[in-house]
Protein backbone atom coordinates (compact mmCIF):
# COMPACT_ATOMS: atom_id res chain seq x y z
CA UNK A 1 0.00 0.00 0.00
CA UNK A 2 2.81 2.44 0.87
CA UNK A 3 4.49 1.71 -2.50
CA UNK A 4 1.34 2.76 -4.35
CA UNK A 5 1.24 6.09 -2.51
CA UNK A 6 4.93 6.70 -3.16
CA UNK A 7 4.87 5.76 -6.86
CA UNK A 8 1.87 7.92 -7.72
CA UNK A 9 3.70 11.06 -6.65
CA UNK A 10 6.92 10.25 -8.50
CA UNK A 11 7.44 12.01 -11.83
CA UNK A 12 9.87 10.29 -14.19
CA UNK A 13 11.33 11.37 -17.51
CA UNK A 14 12.34 8.55 -19.87
CA UNK A 15 14.74 9.62 -22.64
CA UNK A 16 15.58 7.35 -25.57
CA UNK A 17 15.78 7.85 -29.32
CA UNK A 18 14.17 4.46 -30.04
CA UNK A 19 10.36 4.85 -29.91
CA UNK A 20 9.73 1.19 -29.00
CA UNK A 21 12.08 1.38 -26.01
CA UNK A 22 10.55 4.68 -24.83
CA UNK A 23 7.07 3.24 -25.15
CA UNK A 24 7.89 -0.03 -23.38
CA UNK A 25 9.64 1.59 -20.45
CA UNK A 26 6.96 4.24 -20.15
CA UNK A 27 4.15 1.66 -20.20
CA UNK A 28 5.86 -0.49 -17.56
CA UNK A 29 6.49 2.42 -15.21
CA UNK A 30 3.00 3.86 -15.74
CA UNK A 31 1.48 0.48 -15.00
CA UNK A 32 3.09 0.42 -11.56
CA UNK A 33 1.92 3.93 -10.78
CA UNK A 34 4.58 6.39 -11.85
CA UNK A 35 3.78 9.61 -13.71
CA UNK A 36 5.91 9.22 -16.84
CA UNK A 37 6.88 11.70 -19.53
CA UNK A 38 9.07 10.81 -22.48
CA UNK A 39 11.57 12.55 -24.72
CA UNK A 40 13.26 11.36 -27.90
CA UNK A 41 16.54 13.22 -27.41
CA UNK A 42 18.45 15.58 -25.16
CA UNK A 43 16.81 18.66 -26.62
CA UNK A 44 13.31 17.31 -25.94
CA UNK A 45 14.43 16.23 -22.47
CA UNK A 46 15.64 19.72 -21.61
CA UNK A 47 12.36 21.21 -22.83
CA UNK A 48 10.36 18.68 -20.78
CA UNK A 49 12.44 19.43 -17.68
CA UNK A 50 11.89 23.16 -18.11
CA UNK A 51 8.11 22.62 -18.25
CA UNK A 52 7.85 20.20 -15.32
CA UNK A 53 10.83 19.07 -13.28
CA UNK A 54 10.79 15.28 -12.78
CA UNK A 55 11.89 13.53 -9.61
CA UNK A 56 14.13 11.27 -11.71
CA UNK A 57 15.38 11.05 -15.28
CA UNK A 58 16.09 7.75 -17.04
CA UNK A 59 18.35 8.61 -19.99
CA UNK A 60 19.46 6.25 -22.73
CA UNK A 61 22.94 4.81 -22.32
CA UNK A 62 24.19 5.90 -25.75
CA UNK A 63 23.34 9.32 -27.13
CA UNK A 64 23.02 10.25 -30.79
CA UNK A 65 22.62 14.00 -30.30
CA UNK A 66 24.95 16.59 -28.86
CA UNK A 67 23.05 17.03 -25.60
CA UNK A 68 23.36 14.11 -23.27
C-alpha positions in Angstrom: 0.0 0.0 0.0 2.8 2.4 0.9 4.5 1.7 -2.5 1.3 2.8 -4.4 1.2 6.1 -2.5 4.9 6.7 -3.2 4.9 5.8 -6.9 1.9 7.9 -7.7 3.7 11.1 -6.7 6.9 10.3 -8.5 7.4 12.0 -11.8 9.9 10.3 -14.2 11.3 11.4 -17.5 12.3 8.6 -19.9 14.7 9.6 -22.6 15.6 7.3 -25.6 15.8 7.8 -29.3 14.2 4.5 -30.0 10.4 4.8 -29.9 9.7 1.2 -29.0 12.1 1.4 -26.0 10.6 4.7 -24.8 7.1 3.2 -25.2 7.9 0.0 -23.4 9.6 1.6 -20.4 7.0 4.2 -20.1 4.2 1.7 -20.2 5.9 -0.5 -17.6 6.5 2.4 -15.2 3.0 3.9 -15.7 1.5 0.5 -15.0 3.1 0.4 -11.6 1.9 3.9 -10.8 4.6 6.4 -11.8 3.8 9.6 -13.7 5.9 9.2 -16.8 6.9 11.7 -19.5 9.1 10.8 -22.5 11.6 12.6 -24.7 13.3 11.4 -27.9 16.5 13.2 -27.4 18.4 15.6 -25.2 16.8 18.7 -26.6 13.3 17.3 -25.9 14.4 16.2 -22.5 15.6 19.7 -21.6 12.4 21.2 -22.8 10.4 18.7 -20.8 12.4 19.4 -17.7 11.9 23.2 -18.1 8.1 22.6 -18.2 7.8 20.2 -15.3 10.8 19.1 -13.3 10.8 15.3 -12.8 11.9 13.5 -9.6 14.1 11.3 -11.7 15.4 11.1 -15.3 16.1 7.8 -17.0 18.4 8.6 -20.0 19.5 6.2 -22.7 22.9 4.8 -22.3 24.2 5.9 -25.7 23.3 9.3 -27.1 23.0 10.3 -30.8 22.6 14.0 -30.3 25.0 16.6 -28.9 23.0 17.0 -25.6 23.4 14.1 -23.3 
